[in-house]
Amino acid sequence: MPRPGSFRDLVIFQREKTTPDGAGGSISSWEDIGGAPYPAQFSPQRGRERVEAGQISSVASGILQIRYNPDLASLSEKDRVLLNGVTYNIRNVEQPDRRQRFLELVIERGVAV
């Protein structure tokens, strides 16, 4: 459970939106969910490296905790989060206390969606 005053990071959640391009195809873009940035607590986990297509790439992950908000109740692994200008993919979303007080997200950057 987060301590009072521990929500010091501001994050923006985004969802992919697909719109027709008028020529039979579609264009994908990301739009913000719920408007303003949300206060959060980010706890980084250890980073790691992996070899992909003969090149080394780094992967960083962590736990992001936010206060429950009905606008964010539909967050899923299809969404993403911007934290300090860096884009992270959402890997898991849980309500740790099941009382609609907090959401806990496992987030990761440096990997494909």
N, C-alpha and C positions, 0 to 999 in steps of 0.2 A: 504494500500500500504506500503510495507517495506521501511524503511529508509536506506540511504546509510550506508554501514558498518555493517548492521544488520545480514548479512549472515555469522555467525561465526561457525556454526556447519557443520561438514562434514558427508554426508550420502551416503550410497550405496544402490541402488535399485536392487532387485532380482526378477527373474521370474522362476516359476517352469518348469522344463524340464523333460519329460518322454522319456526314451530310452528303447528299447527292451533288455531283459536280456539273450536272446539266448535259453531260455527254454520255450518260449511261454508266458512269463509274461513280466512285465516291471519294471523299477526302476525309482523312482522319485528323482530328486535332484534340487538344486537351483543354478542358474547361474546369475552372475552380468549383469546388463543391462547398456550398454553405456560405460563401462570401469571405468575410474577413479572416485574417490569420488566427489560428487557435493556439493558446498556450499549451506547451507540452514539456515533458521531461524525457530527455534522450539519454540512454545508457548504452554507450558503445560496447560492442563485443570485440574480441580479437579479430584482426584482419587476417587474410590469408592470400596466397598467390596460387595461380593455377596456370598450366600451359594449355593454350588453345590455339590451334592452327599454327603451331611452332613459335608462338609468342607468349610471353609471360603477361598475365593480366592480374590485377589485384582486386580483391573482393572485400568489402567492409559491410558489417551488419550490426544491428543493435536492437534494443527494445525501446519502443516509443510509447509513453503513457499519456493519455489525455483524459480530461473529464468527459463523462458521457454527455452527448448532445444529440437530440433527435435528428438534426440535420445530417449527422454522421453515422446514424444507426445502420445505414445500408452499405458502409464501407466493406470492400472485399479485396481479394487478391488481384482483381482486374484494375484496381485504382493505383495511384501513386501518391507520394508525398514529397513536397519540397521543404528541405530543412537547411537553413543557412545557405540558400542558393544552390544546393546540391539535390539532384533527383534520386529518390530511393524507390524501389519497388516494394510493394506490400506483399509479404509472404504469408502472414497469418493475422487474423483479427479475433480477439477474445474479450469477454467480459469476465475478468478474474473473480469478482465477488458476486456476479450474477444479480446484482441489485441496481443495475443501471446507474452506477456512480462513476465508473472508469472504463475506458477501453484500453487494451494493451495490444500493440501491434509489433510483429517482428518485421523489420524492414532491412533491405539489402541494396547496395549499390555495386556497380561494376559487373553486373550479370545481365543477360538477356531476360526479357519478360517471359 
